[in-house]
Amino acid sequence: MNMLPEINNLLSQSEDMSAHGTIRKTSEGYSVQFERILPYSAEKVWNALTNPALLRTWLAETETDWQPGSAIALHFTQTGNINEGVIISVRPASLLEYTWQHTGTEPSLVRWELQQDKEGQCNLTLTHSLLKGDVYAFAAGWHVHLRLLNDVLAGRLQRFEWFEDEWKLEYAYYAGDIA
């Protein structure tokens, strides 16, 4: 079944969620960074990043109390993967940072930065760093999840739905993006 027309329809409904992330090689592995301007308040975006009922609609079932030093577990229903980590920094409506580790892999770091602009929009920067292994899979995954986040914020998505064909297209893009 070709999902491309459905994916293109969803992408056209989303604000500018098509901007690709930037992958960088560092001495500690790779990082991927995304920047988005979302037409919502930083508080609304923060709620989508930390409210378990909303998180499960765009990212994963999440268990944590959002306190620095606390454990975090993200259960990805589409794959059955569980990523565990520790909350590093929390500044409501501004900064969320936690470690991210899948069984058998080295830990990496996820950092969400939110900044309210003068027009009431939220400038979101997502940086996933210290990545080892298949950085393209992380880039493609975050690309799709950020679109899903925007769809949740816009009220277009009430339950989680994974778009494997979209992920594969993004993976192909990112795999050709590193020299």
VMD Tcl script that builds the backbone (N, CA, C; Angstrom):
set m [mol new atoms 537]
animate dup $m
set s [atomselect $m all]
$s set {name element resname resid chain x y z} {
  {N N MET 1 A 0.838 -1.184 0.000}
  {CA C MET 1 A 0.000 0.000 0.000}
  {C C MET 1 A 0.881 1.244 0.000}
  {N N ASN 2 A 0.675 2.124 -0.931}
  {CA C ASN 2 A 1.458 3.343 -1.031}
  {C C ASN 2 A 0.845 4.422 -0.148}
  {N N MET 3 A 1.591 4.822 0.890}
  {CA C MET 3 A 1.117 5.828 1.843}
  {C C MET 3 A 1.551 7.231 1.446}
  {N N LEU 4 A 2.295 7.381 0.354}
  {CA C LEU 4 A 2.840 8.677 -0.011}
  {C C LEU 4 A 1.779 9.767 -0.172}
  {N N PRO 5 A 0.642 9.526 -0.864}
  {CA C PRO 5 A -0.367 10.603 -0.961}
  {C C PRO 5 A -0.889 11.027 0.410}
  {N N GLU 6 A -1.101 10.074 1.320}
  {CA C GLU 6 A -1.581 10.402 2.656}
  {C C GLU 6 A -0.534 11.211 3.419}
  {N N ILE 7 A 0.730 10.829 3.303}
  {CA C ILE 7 A 1.810 11.554 3.970}
  {C C ILE 7 A 1.908 12.968 3.424}
  {N N ASN 8 A 1.876 13.120 2.098}
  {CA C ASN 8 A 1.945 14.464 1.508}
  {C C ASN 8 A 0.783 15.328 1.960}
  {N N ASN 9 A -0.409 14.746 2.099}
  {CA C ASN 9 A -1.566 15.477 2.577}
  {C C ASN 9 A -1.330 15.964 4.005}
  {N N LEU 10 A -0.811 15.082 4.874}
  {CA C LEU 10 A -0.544 15.479 6.243}
  {C C LEU 10 A 0.530 16.554 6.308}
  {N N LEU 11 A 1.568 16.413 5.505}
  {CA C LEU 11 A 2.632 17.408 5.504}
  {C C LEU 11 A 2.120 18.761 5.050}
  {N N SER 12 A 1.224 18.792 4.085}
  {CA C SER 12 A 0.706 20.064 3.599}
  {C C SER 12 A -0.189 20.725 4.644}
  {N N GLN 13 A -0.793 19.919 5.550}
  {CA C GLN 13 A -1.627 20.475 6.608}
  {C C GLN 13 A -0.784 21.074 7.725}
  {N N SER 14 A 0.417 20.574 7.899}
  {CA C SER 14 A 1.284 21.043 8.969}
  {C C SER 14 A 1.890 22.377 8.577}
  {N N GLU 15 A 2.175 23.200 9.621}
  {CA C GLU 15 A 2.886 24.434 9.351}
  {C C GLU 15 A 4.248 24.023 8.785}
  {N N ASP 16 A 5.265 24.822 8.866}
  {CA C ASP 16 A 6.544 24.436 8.253}
  {C C ASP 16 A 7.271 23.421 9.114}
  {N N MET 17 A 6.862 22.179 9.015}
  {CA C MET 17 A 7.508 21.111 9.762}
  {C C MET 17 A 8.408 20.301 8.846}
  {N N SER 18 A 8.650 20.810 7.656}
  {CA C SER 18 A 9.443 20.063 6.683}
  {C C SER 18 A 10.940 20.358 6.789}
  {N N ALA 19 A 11.316 21.402 7.541}
  {CA C ALA 19 A 12.738 21.748 7.644}
  {C C ALA 19 A 13.511 20.599 8.265}
  {N N HIS 20 A 14.567 20.224 7.610}
  {CA C HIS 20 A 15.355 19.098 8.087}
  {C C HIS 20 A 16.302 19.518 9.208}
  {N N GLY 21 A 16.622 18.550 10.023}
  {CA C GLY 21 A 17.582 18.773 11.087}
  {C C GLY 21 A 18.995 18.821 10.528}
  {N N THR 22 A 19.898 19.296 11.358}
  {CA C THR 22 A 21.308 19.379 10.998}
  {C C THR 22 A 22.077 18.330 11.781}
  {N N ILE 23 A 22.792 17.481 11.067}
  {CA C ILE 23 A 23.608 16.449 11.697}
  {C C ILE 23 A 25.051 16.934 11.723}
  {N N ARG 24 A 25.673 16.792 12.887}
  {CA C ARG 24 A 27.073 17.187 13.034}
  {C C ARG 24 A 27.861 16.041 13.655}
  {N N LYS 25 A 29.078 15.874 13.179}
  {CA C LYS 25 A 30.013 14.916 13.778}
  {C C LYS 25 A 30.819 15.667 14.820}
  {N N THR 26 A 30.916 15.110 16.016}
  {CA C THR 26 A 31.697 15.719 17.079}
  {C C THR 26 A 32.708 14.695 17.586}
  {N N SER 27 A 33.561 15.114 18.486}
  {CA C SER 27 A 34.535 14.185 19.062}
  {C C SER 27 A 33.859 13.124 19.931}
  {N N GLU 28 A 32.593 13.369 20.316}
  {CA C GLU 28 A 31.860 12.443 21.183}
  {C C GLU 28 A 30.798 11.648 20.434}
  {N N GLY 29 A 30.786 11.714 19.116}
  {CA C GLY 29 A 29.781 11.013 18.319}
  {C C GLY 29 A 29.122 11.973 17.342}
  {N N TYR 30 A 27.809 11.918 17.289}
  {CA C TYR 30 A 27.037 12.790 16.407}
  {C C TYR 30 A 25.993 13.547 17.217}
  {N N SER 31 A 25.530 14.636 16.640}
  {CA C SER 31 A 24.363 15.329 17.178}
  {C C SER 31 A 23.436 15.641 16.014}
  {N N VAL 32 A 22.167 15.730 16.320}
  {CA C VAL 32 A 21.186 16.182 15.340}
  {C C VAL 32 A 20.386 17.295 16.017}
  {N N GLN 33 A 20.192 18.391 15.281}
  {CA C GLN 33 A 19.490 19.538 15.852}
  {C C GLN 33 A 18.384 19.996 14.904}
  {N N PHE 34 A 17.227 20.278 15.497}
  {CA C PHE 34 A 16.069 20.781 14.766}
  {C C PHE 34 A 15.671 22.119 15.361}
  {N N GLU 35 A 15.264 23.042 14.501}
  {CA C GLU 35 A 14.724 24.317 14.942}
  {C C GLU 35 A 13.358 24.498 14.303}
  {N N ARG 36 A 12.399 24.880 15.126}
  {CA C ARG 36 A 11.041 25.092 14.652}
  {C C ARG 36 A 10.488 26.374 15.263}
  {N N ILE 37 A 9.707 27.091 14.481}
  {CA C ILE 37 A 8.924 28.202 15.002}
  {C C ILE 37 A 7.483 27.713 15.004}
  {N N LEU 38 A 6.946 27.565 16.195}
  {CA C LEU 38 A 5.592 27.021 16.345}
  {C C LEU 38 A 4.631 28.154 16.693}
  {N N PRO 39 A 3.454 28.192 16.072}
  {CA C PRO 39 A 2.508 29.285 16.312}
  {C C PRO 39 A 1.697 29.096 17.600}
  {N N TYR 40 A 2.409 28.732 18.662}
  {CA C TYR 40 A 1.774 28.467 19.962}
  {C C TYR 40 A 2.658 29.065 21.046}
  {N N SER 41 A 2.095 29.273 22.210}
  {CA C SER 41 A 2.873 29.791 23.325}
  {C C SER 41 A 3.867 28.736 23.804}
  {N N ALA 42 A 4.934 29.205 24.433}
  {CA C ALA 42 A 5.916 28.281 25.013}
  {C C ALA 42 A 5.248 27.398 26.066}
  {N N GLU 43 A 4.272 27.927 26.786}
  {CA C GLU 43 A 3.565 27.140 27.800}
  {C C GLU 43 A 2.797 25.982 27.163}
  {N N LYS 44 A 2.158 26.239 26.030}
  {CA C LYS 44 A 1.406 25.174 25.354}
  {C C LYS 44 A 2.360 24.094 24.837}
  {N N VAL 45 A 3.487 24.507 24.281}
  {CA C VAL 45 A 4.477 23.544 23.792}
  {C C VAL 45 A 5.049 22.765 24.967}
  {N N TRP 46 A 5.361 23.463 26.049}
  {CA C TRP 46 A 5.880 22.799 27.259}
  {C C TRP 46 A 4.902 21.730 27.734}
  {N N ASN 47 A 3.640 22.046 27.742}
  {CA C ASN 47 A 2.626 21.081 28.164}
  {C C ASN 47 A 2.669 19.829 27.291}
  {N N ALA 48 A 2.850 20.000 25.985}
  {CA C ALA 48 A 2.926 18.848 25.084}
  {C C ALA 48 A 4.209 18.042 25.298}
  {N N LEU 49 A 5.258 18.693 25.806}
  {CA C LEU 49 A 6.520 17.996 26.075}
  {C C LEU 49 A 6.509 17.252 27.409}
  {N N THR 50 A 5.625 17.643 28.328}
  {CA C THR 50 A 5.682 17.088 29.686}
  {C C THR 50 A 4.390 16.439 30.175}
  {N N ASN 51 A 3.298 16.621 29.483}
  {CA C ASN 51 A 2.022 16.039 29.898}
  {C C ASN 51 A 1.923 14.613 29.344}
  {N N PRO 52 A 1.878 13.600 30.219}
  {CA C PRO 52 A 1.865 12.212 29.734}
  {C C PRO 52 A 0.747 11.906 28.738}
  {N N ALA 53 A -0.430 12.506 28.924}
  {CA C ALA 53 A -1.547 12.243 28.008}
  {C C ALA 53 A -1.247 12.774 26.607}
  {N N LEU 54 A -0.553 13.898 26.516}
  {CA C LEU 54 A -0.182 14.446 25.212}
  {C C LEU 54 A 1.053 13.749 24.644}
  {N N LEU 55 A 2.025 13.465 25.483}
  {CA C LEU 55 A 3.244 12.785 25.029}
  {C C LEU 55 A 2.920 11.473 24.320}
  {N N ARG 56 A 1.962 10.732 24.854}
  {CA C ARG 56 A 1.641 9.430 24.243}
  {C C ARG 56 A 1.016 9.584 22.867}
  {N N THR 57 A 0.522 10.773 22.525}
  {CA C THR 57 A -0.083 10.960 21.201}
  {C C THR 57 A 0.929 11.336 20.133}
  {N N TRP 58 A 2.122 11.792 20.529}
  {CA C TRP 58 A 3.100 12.200 19.515}
  {C C TRP 58 A 4.490 11.584 19.692}
  {N N LEU 59 A 4.790 11.040 20.880}
  {CA C LEU 59 A 6.129 10.494 21.092}
  {C C LEU 59 A 6.077 9.088 21.683}
  {N N ALA 60 A 5.764 8.986 22.966}
  {CA C ALA 60 A 5.827 7.690 23.644}
  {C C ALA 60 A 5.075 7.765 24.969}
  {N N GLU 61 A 4.700 6.595 25.460}
  {CA C GLU 61 A 4.204 6.487 26.838}
  {C C GLU 61 A 5.389 6.856 27.718}
  {N N THR 62 A 5.196 7.785 28.659}
  {CA C THR 62 A 6.319 8.307 29.432}
  {C C THR 62 A 6.049 8.192 30.922}
  {N N GLU 63 A 7.066 7.726 31.634}
  {CA C GLU 63 A 6.991 7.635 33.091}
  {C C GLU 63 A 8.120 8.458 33.701}
  {N N THR 64 A 7.768 9.497 34.440}
  {CA C THR 64 A 8.729 10.323 35.173}
  {C C THR 64 A 7.950 11.326 36.013}
  {N N ASP 65 A 8.639 11.961 36.945}
  {CA C ASP 65 A 8.008 13.057 37.689}
  {C C ASP 65 A 8.583 14.419 37.288}
  {N N TRP 66 A 9.451 14.442 36.272}
  {CA C TRP 66 A 10.041 15.651 35.692}
  {C C TRP 66 A 10.888 16.441 36.687}
  {N N GLN 67 A 11.455 15.780 37.665}
  {CA C GLN 67 A 12.346 16.439 38.615}
  {C C GLN 67 A 13.792 16.083 38.287}
  {N N PRO 68 A 14.722 17.050 38.323}
  {CA C PRO 68 A 16.126 16.735 38.065}
  {C C PRO 68 A 16.603 15.587 38.961}
  {N N GLY 69 A 17.292 14.651 38.349}
  {CA C GLY 69 A 17.785 13.471 39.049}
  {C C GLY 69 A 16.837 12.287 39.004}
  {N N SER 70 A 15.592 12.520 38.570}
  {CA C SER 70 A 14.602 11.438 38.502}
  {C C SER 70 A 14.781 10.607 37.243}
  {N N ALA 71 A 14.350 9.375 37.324}
  {CA C ALA 71 A 14.368 8.479 36.164}
  {C C ALA 71 A 13.275 8.885 35.177}
  {N N ILE 72 A 13.525 8.597 33.909}
  {CA C ILE 72 A 12.522 8.759 32.858}
  {C C ILE 72 A 12.546 7.489 32.012}
  {N N ALA 73 A 11.367 7.006 31.666}
  {CA C ALA 73 A 11.241 5.855 30.769}
  {C C ALA 73 A 10.255 6.222 29.675}
  {N N LEU 74 A 10.660 5.984 28.428}
  {CA C LEU 74 A 9.806 6.244 27.273}
  {C C LEU 74 A 9.536 4.909 26.588}
  {N N HIS 75 A 8.261 4.532 26.516}
  {CA C HIS 75 A 7.842 3.268 25.915}
  {C C HIS 75 A 7.271 3.566 24.529}
  {N N PHE 76 A 8.004 3.169 23.492}
  {CA C PHE 76 A 7.582 3.426 22.115}
  {C C PHE 76 A 6.699 2.283 21.637}
  {N N THR 77 A 5.413 2.574 21.524}
  {CA C THR 77 A 4.457 1.527 21.188}
  {C C THR 77 A 4.631 0.980 19.781}
  {N N GLN 78 A 5.125 1.811 18.832}
  {CA C GLN 78 A 5.250 1.342 17.455}
  {C C GLN 78 A 6.368 0.321 17.290}
  {N N THR 79 A 7.365 0.343 18.178}
  {CA C THR 79 A 8.493 -0.582 18.055}
  {C C THR 79 A 8.628 -1.523 19.245}
  {N N GLY 80 A 8.017 -1.172 20.354}
  {CA C GLY 80 A 8.206 -1.940 21.574}
  {C C GLY 80 A 9.468 -1.549 22.324}
  {N N ASN 81 A 10.240 -0.594 21.798}
  {CA C ASN 81 A 11.466 -0.154 22.464}
  {C C ASN 81 A 11.145 0.635 23.723}
  {N N ILE 82 A 12.029 0.499 24.695}
  {CA C ILE 82 A 11.949 1.303 25.910}
  {C C ILE 82 A 13.282 2.021 26.056}
  {N N ASN 83 A 13.227 3.332 26.116}
  {CA C ASN 83 A 14.419 4.144 26.347}
  {C C ASN 83 A 14.338 4.675 27.771}
  {N N GLU 84 A 15.438 4.558 28.478}
  {CA C GLU 84 A 15.478 5.017 29.854}
  {C C GLU 84 A 16.539 6.089 30.003}
  {N N GLY 85 A 16.382 6.921 31.003}
  {CA C GLY 85 A 17.352 7.972 31.238}
  {C C GLY 85 A 17.125 8.629 32.572}
  {N N VAL 86 A 17.747 9.792 32.718}
  {CA C VAL 86 A 17.662 10.580 33.937}
  {C C VAL 86 A 17.379 12.023 33.534}
  {N N ILE 87 A 16.468 12.663 34.244}
  {CA C ILE 87 A 16.178 14.078 34.015}
  {C C ILE 87 A 17.381 14.894 34.495}
  {N N ILE 88 A 17.919 15.738 33.624}
  {CA C ILE 88 A 19.087 16.557 33.952}
  {C C ILE 88 A 18.674 17.973 34.356}
  {N N SER 89 A 17.885 18.639 33.508}
  {CA C SER 89 A 17.497 20.034 33.755}
  {C C SER 89 A 16.034 20.242 33.418}
  {N N VAL 90 A 15.375 21.045 34.252}
  {CA C VAL 90 A 13.978 21.416 34.017}
  {C C VAL 90 A 13.809 22.879 34.382}
  {N N ARG 91 A 13.436 23.675 33.383}
  {CA C ARG 91 A 13.023 25.062 33.595}
  {C C ARG 91 A 11.712 25.217 32.827}
  {N N PRO 92 A 10.572 25.182 33.531}
  {CA C PRO 92 A 9.273 25.177 32.850}
  {C C PRO 92 A 9.162 26.224 31.743}
  {N N ALA 93 A 8.623 25.763 30.626}
  {CA C ALA 93 A 8.396 26.580 29.432}
  {C C ALA 93 A 9.684 27.154 28.862}
  {N N SER 94 A 10.837 26.542 29.203}
  {CA C SER 94 A 12.110 27.067 28.747}
  {C C SER 94 A 13.117 25.980 28.374}
  {N N LEU 95 A 13.351 25.007 29.263}
  {CA C LEU 95 A 14.404 24.013 29.041}
  {C C LEU 95 A 14.023 22.672 29.664}
  {N N LEU 96 A 14.219 21.617 28.890}
  {CA C LEU 96 A 14.051 20.252 29.374}
  {C C LEU 96 A 15.200 19.433 28.797}
  {N N GLU 97 A 15.932 18.752 29.676}
  {CA C GLU 97 A 17.086 17.983 29.229}
  {C C GLU 97 A 17.113 16.661 30.001}
  {N N TYR 98 A 17.335 15.567 29.240}
  {CA C TYR 98 A 17.413 14.254 29.883}
  {C C TYR 98 A 18.304 13.328 29.068}
  {N N THR 99 A 18.844 12.330 29.765}
  {CA C THR 99 A 19.611 11.327 29.052}
  {C C THR 99 A 18.647 10.342 28.416}
  {N N TRP 100 A 19.159 9.621 27.423}
  {CA C TRP 100 A 18.342 8.738 26.587}
  {C C TRP 100 A 19.179 7.505 26.309}
  {N N GLN 101 A 18.676 6.341 26.718}
  {CA C GLN 101 A 19.447 5.127 26.495}
  {C C GLN 101 A 18.531 3.948 26.227}
  {N N HIS 102 A 18.792 3.298 25.107}
  {CA C HIS 102 A 18.101 2.055 24.760}
  {C C HIS 102 A 18.980 0.911 25.241}
  {N N THR 103 A 18.371 -0.173 25.664}
  {CA C THR 103 A 19.115 -1.323 26.160}
  {C C THR 103 A 20.255 -1.694 25.221}
  {N N GLY 104 A 21.446 -1.813 25.787}
  {CA C GLY 104 A 22.606 -2.228 25.010}
  {C C GLY 104 A 23.303 -1.123 24.255}
  {N N THR 105 A 22.879 0.129 24.444}
  {CA C THR 105 A 23.523 1.247 23.753}
  {C C THR 105 A 24.095 2.228 24.776}
  {N N GLU 106 A 24.962 3.094 24.301}
  {CA C GLU 106 A 25.511 4.136 25.168}
  {C C GLU 106 A 24.478 5.251 25.338}
  {N N PRO 107 A 24.486 5.923 26.486}
  {CA C PRO 107 A 23.518 7.008 26.686}
  {C C PRO 107 A 23.809 8.207 25.787}
  {N N SER 108 A 22.745 8.884 25.414}
  {CA C SER 108 A 22.841 10.129 24.657}
  {C C SER 108 A 22.073 11.191 25.431}
  {N N LEU 109 A 22.005 12.392 24.891}
  {CA C LEU 109 A 21.408 13.512 25.602}
  {C C LEU 109 A 20.382 14.208 24.716}
  {N N VAL 110 A 19.170 14.384 25.244}
  {CA C VAL 110 A 18.095 15.093 24.550}
  {C C VAL 110 A 17.871 16.422 25.262}
  {N N ARG 111 A 17.880 17.506 24.481}
  {CA C ARG 111 A 17.712 18.852 25.052}
  {C C ARG 111 A 16.654 19.608 24.255}
  {N N TRP 112 A 15.602 20.035 24.937}
  {CA C TRP 112 A 14.538 20.851 24.365}
  {C C TRP 112 A 14.691 22.264 24.902}
  {N N GLU 113 A 14.807 23.250 24.010}
  {CA C GLU 113 A 14.874 24.646 24.410}
  {C C GLU 113 A 13.677 25.374 23.791}
  {N N LEU 114 A 12.961 26.127 24.619}
  {CA C LEU 114 A 11.792 26.882 24.170}
  {C C LEU 114 A 12.031 28.356 24.462}
  {N N GLN 115 A 11.668 29.187 23.502}
  {CA C GLN 115 A 11.806 30.623 23.685}
  {C C GLN 115 A 10.593 31.304 23.060}
  {N N GLN 116 A 9.868 32.071 23.853}
  {CA C GLN 116 A 8.706 32.813 23.376}
  {C C GLN 116 A 9.184 34.044 22.623}
  {N N ASP 117 A 8.667 34.271 21.403}
  {CA C ASP 117 A 9.062 35.483 20.688}
  {C C ASP 117 A 8.022 36.581 20.884}
  {N N LYS 118 A 8.280 37.753 20.333}
  {CA C LYS 118 A 7.404 38.912 20.526}
  {C C LYS 118 A 6.016 38.717 19.930}
  {N N GLU 119 A 5.909 37.845 18.921}
  {CA C GLU 119 A 4.613 37.588 18.288}
  {C C GLU 119 A 3.813 36.516 19.014}
  {N N GLY 120 A 4.351 35.982 20.112}
  {CA C GLY 120 A 3.646 34.954 20.868}
  {C C GLY 120 A 3.911 33.543 20.382}
  {N N GLN 121 A 4.828 33.405 19.442}
  {CA C GLN 121 A 5.184 32.080 18.934}
  {C C GLN 121 A 6.297 31.491 19.786}
  {N N CYS 122 A 6.460 30.183 19.671}
  {CA C CYS 122 A 7.506 29.488 20.408}
  {C C CYS 122 A 8.614 29.063 19.444}
  {N N ASN 123 A 9.831 29.501 19.727}
  {CA C ASN 123 A 11.000 29.018 19.001}
  {C C ASN 123 A 11.496 27.785 19.737}
  {N N LEU 124 A 11.383 26.641 19.088}
  {CA C LEU 124 A 11.777 25.375 19.683}
  {C C LEU 124 A 13.077 24.900 19.044}
  {N N THR 125 A 14.017 24.513 19.891}
  {CA C THR 125 A 15.250 23.878 19.417}
  {C C THR 125 A 15.362 22.534 20.124}
  {N N LEU 126 A 15.457 21.481 19.338}
  {CA C LEU 126 A 15.673 20.137 19.853}
  {C C LEU 126 A 17.067 19.702 19.428}
  {N N THR 127 A 17.885 19.322 20.398}
  {CA C THR 127 A 19.221 18.813 20.113}
  {C C THR 127 A 19.361 17.444 20.763}
  {N N HIS 128 A 19.681 16.450 19.963}
  {CA C HIS 128 A 19.967 15.107 20.481}
  {C C HIS 128 A 21.445 14.863 20.200}
  {N N SER 129 A 22.242 14.782 21.261}
  {CA C SER 129 A 23.695 14.710 21.101}
  {C C SER 129 A 24.264 13.447 21.746}
  {N N LEU 130 A 25.557 13.266 21.570}
  {CA C LEU 130 A 26.299 12.100 22.057}
  {C C LEU 130 A 25.807 10.814 21.400}
  {N N LEU 131 A 25.336 10.940 20.175}
  {CA C LEU 131 A 24.783 9.794 19.463}
  {C C LEU 131 A 25.884 8.923 18.870}
  {N N LYS 132 A 25.712 7.645 19.028}
  {CA C LYS 132 A 26.590 6.657 18.395}
  {C C LYS 132 A 25.680 5.775 17.542}
  {N N GLY 133 A 26.207 5.099 16.573}
  {CA C GLY 133 A 25.382 4.195 15.771}
  {C C GLY 133 A 24.666 4.918 14.654}
  {N N ASP 134 A 23.432 4.522 14.404}
  {CA C ASP 134 A 22.678 4.981 13.243}
  {C C ASP 134 A 22.041 6.353 13.484}
  {N N VAL 135 A 22.818 7.408 13.301}
  {CA C VAL 135 A 22.337 8.765 13.507}
  {C C VAL 135 A 21.195 9.105 12.545}
  {N N TYR 136 A 21.186 8.493 11.363}
  {CA C TYR 136 A 20.119 8.763 10.396}
  {C C TYR 136 A 18.761 8.322 10.932}
  {N N ALA 137 A 18.743 7.209 11.654}
  {CA C ALA 137 A 17.481 6.733 12.239}
  {C C ALA 137 A 16.968 7.722 13.283}
  {N N PHE 138 A 17.884 8.256 14.097}
  {CA C PHE 138 A 17.477 9.264 15.080}
  {C C PHE 138 A 16.946 10.512 14.385}
  {N N ALA 139 A 17.661 10.987 13.362}
  {CA C ALA 139 A 17.236 12.192 12.649}
  {C C ALA 139 A 15.865 11.996 12.012}
  {N N ALA 140 A 15.673 10.873 11.333}
  {CA C ALA 140 A 14.384 10.600 10.690}
  {C C ALA 140 A 13.282 10.460 11.733}
  {N N GLY 141 A 13.587 9.787 12.834}
  {CA C GLY 141 A 12.588 9.614 13.895}
  {C C GLY 141 A 12.164 10.932 14.501}
  {N N TRP 142 A 13.125 11.773 14.863}
  {CA C TRP 142 A 12.773 13.078 15.421}
  {C C TRP 142 A 12.029 13.937 14.409}
  {N N HIS 143 A 12.406 13.843 13.143}
  {CA C HIS 143 A 11.717 14.604 12.104}
  {C C HIS 143 A 10.218 14.271 12.099}
  {N N VAL 144 A 9.906 12.994 12.107}
  {CA C VAL 144 A 8.503 12.558 12.103}
  {C C VAL 144 A 7.831 12.926 13.419}
  {N N HIS 145 A 8.506 12.691 14.543}
  {CA C HIS 145 A 7.890 13.006 15.840}
  {C C HIS 145 A 7.621 14.502 15.995}
  {N N LEU 146 A 8.482 15.354 15.460}
  {CA C LEU 146 A 8.212 16.788 15.534}
  {C C LEU 146 A 6.986 17.177 14.718}
  {N N ARG 147 A 6.786 16.515 13.589}
  {CA C ARG 147 A 5.562 16.778 12.830}
  {C C ARG 147 A 4.348 16.339 13.635}
  {N N LEU 148 A 4.456 15.178 14.282}
  {CA C LEU 148 A 3.351 14.697 15.115}
  {C C LEU 148 A 3.092 15.660 16.281}
  {N N LEU 149 A 4.163 16.182 16.888}
  {CA C LEU 149 A 4.003 17.171 17.956}
  {C C LEU 149 A 3.204 18.366 17.445}
  {N N ASN 150 A 3.562 18.878 16.286}
  {CA C ASN 150 A 2.840 20.014 15.726}
  {C C ASN 150 A 1.370 19.662 15.467}
  {N N ASP 151 A 1.123 18.462 14.986}
  {CA C ASP 151 A -0.259 18.038 14.740}
  {C C ASP 151 A -1.062 17.950 16.030}
  {N N VAL 152 A -0.433 17.504 17.118}
  {CA C VAL 152 A -1.102 17.484 18.424}
  {C C VAL 152 A -1.410 18.906 18.871}
  {N N LEU 153 A -0.434 19.799 18.756}
  {CA C LEU 153 A -0.644 21.197 19.157}
  {C C LEU 153 A -1.753 21.858 18.347}
  {N N ALA 154 A -1.867 21.486 17.076}
  {CA C ALA 154 A -2.892 22.065 16.200}
  {C C ALA 154 A -4.255 21.394 16.356}
  {N N GLY 155 A -4.318 20.343 17.169}
  {CA C GLY 155 A -5.586 19.643 17.384}
  {C C GLY 155 A -5.935 18.666 16.279}
  {N N ARG 156 A -4.968 18.301 15.440}
  {CA C ARG 156 A -5.231 17.373 14.337}
  {C C ARG 156 A -4.964 15.918 14.693}
  {N N LEU 157 A -4.384 15.665 15.837}
  {CA C LEU 157 A -4.007 14.300 16.212}
  {C C LEU 157 A -4.410 14.064 17.660}
  {N N GLN 158 A -5.280 13.083 17.874}
  {CA C GLN 158 A -5.736 12.773 19.219}
  {C C GLN 158 A -5.207 11.429 19.727}
  {N N ARG 159 A -4.675 10.609 18.835}
  {CA C ARG 159 A -4.093 9.330 19.257}
  {C C ARG 159 A -2.863 9.061 18.408}
  {N N PHE 160 A -1.935 8.322 18.975}
  {CA C PHE 160 A -0.676 8.070 18.293}
  {C C PHE 160 A -0.890 7.256 17.020}
  {N N GLU 161 A -0.189 7.676 15.994}
  {CA C GLU 161 A -0.177 6.943 14.722}
  {C C GLU 161 A 1.201 7.122 14.110}
  {N N TRP 162 A 1.887 6.019 13.824}
  {CA C TRP 162 A 3.235 6.070 13.258}
  {C C TRP 162 A 3.164 5.969 11.741}
  {N N PHE 163 A 3.978 6.743 11.053}
  {CA C PHE 163 A 4.011 6.774 9.600}
  {C C PHE 163 A 5.350 6.214 9.127}
  {N N GLU 164 A 5.413 4.905 8.988}
  {CA C GLU 164 A 6.644 4.220 8.608}
  {C C GLU 164 A 7.165 4.681 7.256}
  {N N ASP 165 A 6.265 4.871 6.290}
  {CA C ASP 165 A 6.704 5.323 4.964}
  {C C ASP 165 A 7.334 6.711 5.028}
  {N N GLU 166 A 6.778 7.582 5.837}
  {CA C GLU 166 A 7.359 8.917 6.012}
  {C C GLU 166 A 8.741 8.795 6.656}
  {N N TRP 167 A 8.852 7.942 7.688}
  {CA C TRP 167 A 10.143 7.733 8.331}
  {C C TRP 167 A 11.171 7.226 7.318}
  {N N LYS 168 A 10.783 6.297 6.466}
  {CA C LYS 168 A 11.714 5.751 5.464}
  {C C LYS 168 A 12.170 6.832 4.484}
  {N N LEU 169 A 11.256 7.698 4.075}
  {CA C LEU 169 A 11.635 8.799 3.172}
  {C C LEU 169 A 12.631 9.736 3.851}
  {N N GLU 170 A 12.366 10.057 5.100}
  {CA C GLU 170 A 13.270 10.944 5.830}
  {C C GLU 170 A 14.614 10.257 6.075}
  {N N TYR 171 A 14.588 8.973 6.388}
  {CA C TYR 171 A 15.835 8.242 6.580}
  {C C TYR 171 A 16.694 8.320 5.317}
  {N N ALA 172 A 16.058 8.110 4.176}
  {CA C ALA 172 A 16.789 8.168 2.894}
  {C C ALA 172 A 17.390 9.553 2.695}
  {N N TYR 173 A 16.655 10.602 3.050}
  {CA C TYR 173 A 17.172 11.957 2.933}
  {C C TYR 173 A 18.422 12.113 3.805}
  {N N TYR 174 A 18.286 11.781 5.084}
  {CA C TYR 174 A 19.395 11.988 6.016}
  {C C TYR 174 A 20.599 11.117 5.671}
  {N N ALA 175 A 20.387 9.923 5.203}
  {CA C ALA 175 A 21.506 9.027 4.869}
  {C C ALA 175 A 22.365 9.600 3.747}
  {N N GLY 176 A 21.780 10.445 2.912}
  {CA C GLY 176 A 22.542 11.089 1.839}
  {C C GLY 176 A 23.055 12.456 2.219}
  {N N ASP 177 A 22.794 12.894 3.461}
  {CA C ASP 177 A 23.083 14.262 3.866}
  {C C ASP 177 A 24.461 14.455 4.487}
  {N N ILE 178 A 25.141 13.379 4.850}
  {CA C ILE 178 A 26.445 13.507 5.489}
  {C C ILE 178 A 27.534 13.206 4.481}
  {N N ALA 179 A 28.481 14.101 4.370}
  {CA C ALA 179 A 29.587 13.903 3.426}
  {C C ALA 179 A 30.605 12.953 4.010}
}
mol reanalyze $m
mol bondsrecalc $m
mol representation Tube
mol addrep $m
